[in-house]
Amino acid sequence: MNYRNHITIEANKRGGKPCVRGLRITVYEVLEYRASEMTEAEILAKSKPSGFLAAELRVGR
């Protein structure tokens, strides 16, 4: 899986931080969630309004 299909950087979104597939959830936030041992289901539930998909969670594995 090519991470470039799932991670974008746009100057006008979240201060230019890398975001998941152009959404407003940053890669840093996902890594924080993973480090705090949140499950995949918990992360997806937390980001439900943004359209975050399970595939994006698996990019960094």
N, C-alpha and C positions, 0 to 999 in steps of 0.2 A: 504494500500500500504506500503510495507516494504522499508524504506529508503535505506537499505543496497543493494538493487537491483539497486539503482540509484546513490549512492554516493560512490566514491572510493578514496583511499589514496595510492598513489604510490610515493616512494621516488624520482624517476627520473622525475616526472612531477610537474611543478609549485612549486618546493621546498617542496614537500610532503604535500602541502595543500589539504584539501578535494576538490575533483573535481566531476563534474557531470558525472556519468557513464563512467569514465575513459577518458573523454575529457579534453581539456585544458581550460575549463571555470570553475572557482572556485565557490564554494558555496557562498563565501564572495561576489563575483561579482554579483551573482544573488540576494543576499540580498540587496546589494547596489542599484541595478536597481529597485527592489521592493520599497525600502525606498524612492527613488527619484520619485516614482509614475509612472514609465514606465509601459505601458500596456504589457500584455502577447504578443501581436502581435509585439510590438516594440522590446522586448527582443529576440523573435524568429528571427526577421529580422536582429538584430545586430549580432546574433551568427549563422546565416545561414550556413556559411562554415563548422562549426564544427559538424553539424548533430544533434544539440540540439533539443529535442522534447518537445512538450507541456506537456507530462506526467511528465517530470523532473521538470517542473515549479510548478507542483501541489503537489510534494512530501512534501514540507514544510508547506502546509496548514493544 
